[in-house]
Amino acid sequence: MLRALADGLVSVILAPSCAACHASLDEPTRGPVCARCWSSVVPFVPPLCGRCGDPLPSWRVISLEAASCARCRRQPSALSRCAAIGAYEGALRAILHALKYDGRRSLAAPLGALMRRHGGTVLETADVLVPVPLHRRRQRSRGFNQAEEIAGAIGLPVRHLLRRRRATRSQTDLPAARRHANVRGAFRLAWRADARDLRIVLVDDVCTTGATLESCARVLREAGAADVRAITAARVVSRPPR
């Protein structure tokens, strides 16, 4: 009753709108995104590639022995497994934009809960979460690192094992063919960080081509990590599920 009263007062006095769809918020005390937008987030469902996490149209297009898609079988990777809540589109994309560009940091908690729910075997047996770092200038400009915010909400120990050694262009501004070159050599092990024998899960908000995560994973593998996986809130799929 008290929450309903508070929602009514806030709605009348401030008239807040949903950070994702911009409709009026009926329950503003429950967060900056409306229930309709949260319910519109469509999570990935099997069949999924066991390594990259891409949705697949049929189990027939994967290698059942390797549980991976044809692209992953062709390309070696420092990442053993990847997972995401769903595709980087619709309500999920709008929610991530509100977190990342509008500074709605409270959205990290429900996103972290969804990542726990849909993380599958990526989070099982993990020792630590490692957020993908921003360059210090970008973090200073934005005021926070969205990957750190999300990692802190997932519920496993967080360690800052990586540093971004140079600023890079935004991956979304580049064609896919140039993204690996853009982040090559961009990361290094943090001062006095020890990754030896750890089962690590990298955390970021969005995976596009996977170039950033791959670059981070290679640094951690070279530093002696026992296993490196990745989880993101969203993933740009190479082909839409059918």
C-alpha positions in Angstrom: 0.0 0.0 0.0 2.8 2.4 0.9 4.7 1.6 -2.3 1.5 2.2 -4.4 1.0 5.5 -2.6 4.6 6.5 -3.3 4.3 5.5 -6.9 1.2 7.6 -7.3 2.8 10.7 -5.7 6.0 10.4 -7.8 4.0 9.9 -11.0 1.9 13.0 -10.3 4.6 15.3 -9.1 7.6 14.3 -11.3 5.8 12.5 -14.2 8.9 10.2 -14.9 9.1 8.3 -18.1 10.6 4.9 -18.8 14.3 5.1 -19.7 13.8 2.5 -22.5 10.5 3.2 -24.2 9.8 6.7 -22.8 6.2 5.9 -21.8 5.0 7.2 -18.4 6.2 5.1 -15.5 3.3 3.6 -13.5 5.6 2.3 -10.8 8.6 4.7 -10.7 9.8 3.4 -7.3 10.6 0.0 -8.9 13.2 1.5 -11.2 13.7 3.6 -14.3 12.4 1.0 -16.8 8.8 -0.1 -17.0 7.6 -3.7 -16.4 6.5 -3.9 -20.0 10.0 -3.3 -21.3 11.5 -5.8 -18.9 8.9 -8.4 -20.0 9.8 -7.6 -23.7 13.4 -8.8 -23.2 13.6 -12.1 -25.2 16.2 -14.5 -23.8 18.2 -16.9 -25.9 16.9 -20.5 -25.9 18.5 -23.6 -27.2 19.9 -24.6 -29.6 22.9 -22.4 -28.9 26.5 -22.8 -29.9 28.4 -24.0 -26.8 31.3 -21.7 -27.4 30.2 -18.4 -28.8 26.6 -18.6 -27.6 25.0 -17.7 -30.9 21.4 -18.9 -31.4 21.2 -21.6 -34.1 18.2 -22.5 -36.3 18.6 -26.2 -35.7 20.8 -28.7 -33.9 21.7 -30.0 -37.3 24.0 -27.1 -38.0 26.4 -27.8 -35.1 28.9 -30.4 -34.4 27.2 -32.5 -31.7 30.6 -33.8 -30.6 32.1 -30.3 -30.1 28.8 -28.6 -29.4 29.9 -25.7 -31.5 28.8 -23.9 -34.7 30.8 -24.1 -37.9 32.4 -20.7 -37.4 33.7 -21.6 -34.0 35.1 -24.9 -35.3 37.0 -22.9 -38.0 38.4 -20.2 -35.6 40.5 -21.0 -32.5 39.7 -18.9 -29.5 41.1 -18.1 -26.1 37.5 -18.2 -24.8 36.1 -21.6 -23.9 32.4 -20.5 -23.5 30.3 -17.4 -23.9 26.7 -16.5 -22.9 24.4 -13.6 -23.0 20.8 -12.8 -22.0 19.6 -12.2 -25.5 20.1 -10.3 -28.8 21.2 -6.7 -28.9 17.9 -5.4 -30.1 14.6 -4.1 -29.0 14.0 -3.6 -25.3 17.3 -5.0 -24.2 19.2 -2.7 -26.4 17.2 0.3 -25.1 17.9 -0.7 -21.5 21.6 -1.0 -22.1 21.7 2.4 -23.8 19.9 3.9 -20.8 22.6 2.3 -18.5 25.6 3.2 -20.6 24.8 6.6 -22.1 22.2 8.0 -19.8 23.9 7.0 -16.6 21.1 4.9 -15.2 23.4 2.8 -13.1 20.5 1.2 -11.1 19.8 -0.9 -14.2 23.0 -2.9 -13.5 21.3 -4.9 -10.7 18.3 -6.3 -12.7 20.7 -7.0 -15.6 23.0 -8.8 -13.3 20.1 -10.9 -12.1 19.1 -11.8 -15.6 22.7 -12.8 -16.4 22.8 -15.1 -13.4 19.6 -16.7 -14.5 20.7 -17.2 -18.1 24.4 -17.6 -17.6 24.3 -21.4 -17.8 27.5 -23.2 -17.4 29.6 -20.1 -18.0 29.2 -19.0 -14.4 29.3 -22.5 -12.9 32.6 -23.2 -11.1 34.0 -19.8 -11.9 36.5 -18.3 -9.4 36.2 -14.6 -10.4 34.5 -12.1 -12.6 36.8 -9.7 -14.5 35.0 -6.6 -16.1 36.4 -5.4 -19.4 38.1 -2.2 -18.5 37.6 1.2 -20.1 40.4 3.6 -20.9 40.9 6.0 -18.0 39.9 9.0 -20.2 36.6 7.4 -21.3 35.8 6.2 -17.8 36.5 9.7 -16.4 34.2 11.2 -19.1 31.4 8.7 -18.5 31.8 8.6 -14.7 31.7 4.8 -14.5 32.4 1.6 -16.3 29.2 -0.2 -17.2 31.0 -3.6 -17.2 32.1 -3.0 -13.6 28.6 -2.1 -12.5 27.1 -5.2 -14.1 29.8 -7.5 -12.8 29.2 -6.2 -9.3 25.6 -7.2 -9.5 26.1 -10.8 -10.7 27.0 -12.1 -7.3 30.5 -13.6 -7.7 33.9 -12.2 -6.6 35.1 -9.4 -8.9 38.8 -8.7 -9.6 40.2 -6.0 -11.8 43.0 -8.1 -13.5 43.1 -6.0 -16.7 44.0 -2.5 -17.8 43.4 -0.9 -21.1 46.8 0.4 -22.2 45.5 2.7 -25.0 42.4 4.3 -26.0 40.6 2.7 -28.9 37.8 3.8 -31.2 34.3 2.5 -30.3 33.9 -1.0 -31.9 30.4 0.0 -33.0 31.9 2.7 -35.2 34.0 0.2 -37.2 33.2 -2.5 -39.7 33.6 -6.0 -38.5 36.8 -6.6 -40.4 38.6 -3.8 -38.5 37.5 -4.6 -35.0 40.2 -7.1 -34.2 42.9 -4.8 -35.3 41.3 -1.9 -33.3 41.8 -3.8 -30.0 44.9 -5.7 -30.8 47.4 -5.0 -28.0 44.9 -2.7 -26.2 44.9 -4.7 -23.0 47.5 -5.8 -20.5 47.6 -7.4 -17.1 47.0 -5.0 -14.2 49.9 -4.1 -11.9 50.6 -7.0 -9.6 47.6 -8.9 -10.8 47.8 -12.7 -10.6 45.6 -14.7 -13.0 47.4 -18.0 -12.5 45.2 -21.1 -12.3 42.0 -19.0 -12.1 38.7 -19.9 -13.8 37.8 -16.4 -15.1 34.6 -15.0 -16.6 35.0 -11.8 -18.5 32.0 -9.4 -18.2 30.9 -6.7 -20.6 27.6 -5.1 -21.6 27.6 -6.1 -25.3 29.4 -8.6 -27.5 29.5 -7.6 -31.2 32.1 -9.6 -33.1 33.8 -10.8 -29.9 37.1 -9.0 -30.7 37.3 -7.1 -27.4 36.6 -10.2 -25.3 39.0 -12.3 -27.4 41.8 -9.7 -26.9 41.2 -9.7 -23.1 41.1 -13.5 -23.0 44.4 -13.9 -24.7 46.1 -11.6 -22.1 44.6 -13.7 -19.3 45.6 -17.0 -20.9 49.1 -15.8 -21.3 49.2 -14.9 -17.7 48.3 -18.5 -16.7 44.5 -18.5 -16.3 43.2 -22.0 -16.2 40.1 -21.1 -18.1 38.6 -17.9 -19.6 34.9 -17.6 -20.4 32.7 -14.5 -21.1 29.2 -13.3 -20.3 27.5 -10.2 -21.6 24.1 -8.7 -21.2 23.5 -8.8 -25.0 25.0 -10.2 -28.1 24.9 -9.1 -31.7 24.0 -12.4 -33.4 25.7 -13.4 -36.6 22.3 -14.5 -38.0 18.9 -14.1 -36.4 17.2 -17.2 -34.8 14.5 -18.8 -36.9 
